[in-house]
């Protein structure tokens, strides 16, 4: 299969530097949210096995993070950091063209979230991939059939 050229016009692919700056903004917001949402965690009974307690805590933390990103991705395609840097998440058609007027599904958001975790676990290799990919797609873009585009300046 031949690579598709980047989308011309007002919906150009998102460069790595813009992704990273949006991630920085969203990380600050997510830390604040986790701080607030973590308050009921001490209510977990101490009588649980330590491995089960860690699993519950990790699952709760991942659920908070997924709901943060998933809700924003489903409702407008932009987290607050993405909005600040004029980035939008869009689903891709099978020919890899973006559809900026459709929201991603919860399934796509979940696949993207899990794949993005893998991109982070590999010390950011999944994100760095986008710097070398001809369409500026990261691993989680490819895995979830979604992509980030730069939105037009005049909205």
Secondary structure, DSSP 8 states (H G I E B T S, - for coil): --------TT-EE--HHHHHHHHHHHHHHHHHHHHHHGGGGGGS-TTS-HHHHHHHHHHHHHHHHHHHHHHHHHTTS--HHHHHTTEEEEEE-TTS-EETTS---HHHHHHHHHHHHHHHHTTTHHHHHHHHSTT---HHHHHHTEEEEE--S--
